[in-house]
Every structure is written in structure tokens, then in C-alpha cells.
Amino acid sequence: MDNAEVQKKCETFLRSLGVPGFIIFGWKKGEAEEGKQAEYGVVSSYHQIPKEAAIKGMTWALEDFVKRSF
């Protein structure tokens, strides 16, 4: 799937929940070719949520990810 297709699915999912929210979604686009690393895609989607709230949530998620990974 390409980024635009995944973006649309994320937006549909958020609307289906019926509550304000945001999502950051990452996925593996396919298997690595010989001598190359696999490609990954990332999209984000927002539904009726203030930008400040989304930024605060993304900041928390990034900090949490870094703490768990390193």
C-alpha cells in the first residue's frame, strides 16, 4: 500500500470511532531487496482534535518510544 491509501484508511478509522483523536501509523512497505534495507512508511491523521493536544500526545509517544528503545 502507498502512503495515500494508508492515510485514507487511518482517517476513515478515526471517523468511525466517533471521538476526537489522532493517530500516527507506521508500517513495513515490503521486504528488503538484496543489499538494501526494507522501506517503511509513516502517516498521521487528526480528527477534531486541537493541534496542541496532538503535539503533546506525539511528544509523549516519542519520549516513551525512546525510553523503551534505548
N, CA and C atoms as a LAMMPS dump frame, in Angstrom:
ITEM: TIMESTEP
0
ITEM: NUMBER OF ATOMS
210
ITEM: BOX BOUNDS ff ff ff
-5.0000000000000000e+02 5.0000000000000000e+02
-5.0000000000000000e+02 5.0000000000000000e+02
-5.0000000000000000e+02 5.0000000000000000e+02
ITEM: ATOMS id mol type element x y z
1 1 1 N 0.835 -1.182 0
2 1 2 C 0 0 0
3 1 3 C 0.881 1.247 0
4 2 1 N 0.424 2.271 -0.663
5 2 2 C 1.173 3.521 -0.661
6 2 3 C 0.673 4.434 0.464
7 3 1 N 1.414 5.512 0.695
8 3 2 C 1.088 6.41 1.805
9 3 3 C -0.326 6.974 1.711
10 4 1 N -0.746 7.38 0.519
11 4 2 C -2.075 7.986 0.362
12 4 3 C -3.184 7.003 0.734
13 5 1 N -3.023 5.745 0.358
14 5 2 C -4.026 4.723 0.672
15 5 3 C -4.1 4.474 2.178
16 6 1 N -2.946 4.377 2.814
17 6 2 C -2.908 4.162 4.26
18 6 3 C -3.464 5.383 4.987
19 7 1 N -3.12 6.571 4.51
20 7 2 C -3.632 7.813 5.103
21 7 3 C -5.155 7.81 5.091
22 8 1 N -5.741 7.449 3.971
23 8 2 C -7.199 7.427 3.844
24 8 3 C -7.82 6.418 4.815
25 9 1 N -7.2 5.25 4.955
26 9 2 C -7.717 4.233 5.871
27 9 3 C -7.633 4.709 7.322
28 10 1 N -6.55 5.403 7.67
29 10 2 C -6.411 5.938 9.027
30 10 3 C -7.486 6.981 9.306
31 11 1 N -7.743 7.855 8.331
32 11 2 C -8.776 8.873 8.506
33 11 3 C -10.156 8.242 8.654
34 12 1 N -10.434 7.217 7.865
35 12 2 C -11.711 6.502 7.964
36 12 3 C -11.849 5.854 9.337
37 13 1 N -10.773 5.232 9.809
38 13 2 C -10.781 4.59 11.121
39 13 3 C -11.079 5.602 12.227
40 14 1 N -10.389 6.742 12.199
41 14 2 C -10.615 7.755 13.231
42 14 3 C -12.051 8.25 13.227
43 15 1 N -12.608 8.522 12.062
44 15 2 C -14.002 8.973 11.988
45 15 3 C -14.945 7.906 12.524
46 16 1 N -14.635 6.632 12.276
47 16 2 C -15.519 5.548 12.712
48 16 3 C -15.574 5.416 14.233
49 17 1 N -14.554 5.883 14.928
50 17 2 C -14.547 5.814 16.39
51 17 3 C -15.545 6.781 17.007
52 18 1 N -15.833 7.861 16.301
53 18 2 C -16.817 8.818 16.787
54 18 3 C -16.343 9.708 17.92
55 19 1 N -15.039 9.784 18.119
56 19 2 C -14.479 10.659 19.148
57 19 3 C -13.3 11.431 18.544
58 20 1 N -13.022 12.62 19.065
59 20 2 C -11.846 13.342 18.592
60 20 3 C -10.582 12.537 18.896
61 21 1 N -9.633 12.546 17.986
62 21 2 C -8.405 11.81 18.228
63 21 3 C -7.379 12.017 17.141
64 22 1 N -6.228 11.398 17.334
65 22 2 C -5.182 11.42 16.317
66 22 3 C -4.474 10.073 16.331
67 23 1 N -3.809 9.779 15.226
68 23 2 C -3.091 8.521 15.117
69 23 3 C -1.822 8.745 14.305
70 24 1 N -0.77 8.09 14.722
71 24 2 C 0.46 8.024 13.944
72 24 3 C 0.642 6.548 13.642
73 25 1 N 0.779 6.211 12.382
74 25 2 C 0.839 4.809 11.993
75 25 3 C 2.054 4.57 11.113
76 26 1 N 2.838 3.582 11.473
77 26 2 C 3.998 3.189 10.681
78 26 3 C 3.855 1.743 10.253
79 27 1 N 4.354 1.413 9.059
80 27 2 C 4.246 0.052 8.554
81 27 3 C 5.412 -0.264 7.624
82 28 1 N 5.674 -1.54 7.508
83 28 2 C 6.715 -2.021 6.605
84 28 3 C 6.109 -2.142 5.216
85 29 1 N 6.708 -1.461 4.243
86 29 2 C 6.151 -1.426 2.892
87 29 3 C 6.425 -2.697 2.103
88 30 1 N 7.449 -3.408 2.457
89 30 2 C 7.762 -4.641 1.735
90 30 3 C 9.07 -5.213 2.235
91 31 1 N 9.418 -6.335 1.683
92 31 2 C 10.655 -6.992 2.09
93 31 3 C 11.864 -6.257 1.511
94 32 1 N 12.964 -6.359 2.217
95 32 2 C 14.201 -5.731 1.764
96 32 3 C 14.718 -6.438 0.521
97 33 1 N 15.212 -5.648 -0.407
98 33 2 C 15.867 -6.218 -1.576
99 33 3 C 17.311 -6.507 -1.211
100 34 1 N 17.943 -7.349 -1.972
101 34 2 C 19.32 -7.727 -1.678
102 34 3 C 20.212 -6.487 -1.632
103 35 1 N 20.933 -6.348 -0.537
104 35 2 C 21.836 -5.226 -0.365
105 35 3 C 21.169 -3.935 0.071
106 36 1 N 19.873 -3.965 0.311
107 36 2 C 19.15 -2.765 0.723
108 36 3 C 18.323 -3.063 1.963
109 37 1 N 18.005 -2.022 2.701
110 37 2 C 17.125 -2.168 3.855
111 37 3 C 15.677 -2.096 3.405
112 38 1 N 14.801 -2.683 4.19
113 38 2 C 13.366 -2.611 3.9
114 38 3 C 12.899 -1.162 4.017
115 39 1 N 11.855 -0.825 3.277
116 39 2 C 11.283 0.514 3.35
117 39 3 C 10.093 0.513 4.306
118 40 1 N 9.949 1.619 5.006
119 40 2 C 8.845 1.793 5.941
120 40 3 C 8.111 3.084 5.606
121 41 1 N 6.842 3.107 5.901
122 41 2 C 6.04 4.304 5.689
123 41 3 C 5.47 4.779 7.01
124 42 1 N 5.2 6.064 7.094
125 42 2 C 4.596 6.657 8.287
126 42 3 C 3.573 7.691 7.834
127 43 1 N 2.395 7.64 8.428
128 43 2 C 1.37 8.655 8.184
129 43 3 C 0.795 9.088 9.524
130 44 1 N 0.179 10.25 9.519
131 44 2 C -0.531 10.71 10.709
132 44 3 C -1.871 11.269 10.27
133 45 1 N -2.829 11.17 11.154
134 45 2 C -4.167 11.651 10.849
135 45 3 C -4.779 12.243 12.111
136 46 1 N -5.542 13.311 11.926
137 46 2 C -6.153 14.02 13.038
138 46 3 C -7.637 14.162 12.768
139 47 1 N -8.446 14.012 13.8
140 47 2 C -9.895 14.147 13.65
141 47 3 C -10.444 14.951 14.816
142 48 1 N -10.845 16.163 14.555
143 48 2 C -11.487 17.041 15.537
144 48 3 C -10.706 17.147 16.843
145 49 1 N -9.399 17.327 16.748
146 49 2 C -8.585 17.471 17.956
147 49 3 C -7.704 18.709 17.792
148 50 1 N -7.558 19.506 18.843
149 50 2 C -6.688 20.683 18.736
150 50 3 C -5.243 20.276 18.428
151 51 1 N -4.583 21.067 17.615
152 51 2 C -3.193 20.769 17.258
153 51 3 C -2.315 20.645 18.495
154 52 1 N -2.566 21.494 19.486
155 52 2 C -1.756 21.458 20.709
156 52 3 C -1.879 20.11 21.417
157 53 1 N -3.069 19.549 21.438
158 53 2 C -3.275 18.244 22.078
159 53 3 C -2.56 17.147 21.296
160 54 1 N -2.612 17.221 19.98
161 54 2 C -1.922 16.227 19.156
162 54 3 C -0.414 16.326 19.346
163 55 1 N 0.109 17.553 19.389
164 55 2 C 1.549 17.735 19.589
165 55 3 C 1.972 17.19 20.949
166 56 1 N 1.192 17.457 21.986
167 56 2 C 1.503 16.935 23.319
168 56 3 C 1.499 15.406 23.305
169 57 1 N 0.518 14.814 22.646
170 57 2 C 0.449 13.357 22.556
171 57 3 C 1.605 12.763 21.778
172 58 1 N 1.97 13.4 20.664
173 58 2 C 3.094 12.901 19.866
174 58 3 C 4.407 13.029 20.628
175 59 1 N 4.553 14.12 21.374
176 59 2 C 5.757 14.311 22.18
177 59 3 C 5.867 13.223 23.237
178 60 1 N 4.76 12.931 23.898
179 60 2 C 4.754 11.862 24.898
180 60 3 C 5.106 10.524 24.247
181 61 1 N 4.491 10.232 23.097
182 61 2 C 4.729 8.953 22.42
183 61 3 C 6.188 8.817 22
184 62 1 N 6.78 9.888 21.485
185 62 2 C 8.182 9.847 21.081
186 62 3 C 9.08 9.614 22.285
187 63 1 N 8.826 10.326 23.372
188 63 2 C 9.623 10.152 24.588
189 63 3 C 9.496 8.725 25.118
190 64 1 N 8.287 8.186 25.132
191 64 2 C 8.057 6.818 25.591
192 64 3 C 8.79 5.816 24.705
193 65 1 N 8.729 6.012 23.395
194 65 2 C 9.409 5.116 22.454
195 65 3 C 10.916 5.139 22.677
196 66 1 N 11.481 6.329 22.84
197 66 2 C 12.924 6.458 23.053
198 66 3 C 13.332 5.777 24.352
199 67 1 N 12.572 5.981 25.426
200 67 2 C 12.891 5.354 26.712
201 67 3 C 12.885 3.835 26.61
202 68 1 N 11.942 3.281 25.877
203 68 2 C 11.837 1.826 25.759
204 68 3 C 12.886 1.238 24.82
205 69 1 N 13.332 2.039 23.863
206 69 2 C 14.232 1.534 22.826
207 69 3 C 15.701 1.633 23.189
208 70 1 N 16.041 2.575 24.053
209 70 2 C 17.46 2.793 24.323
210 70 3 C 17.752 2.57 25.74
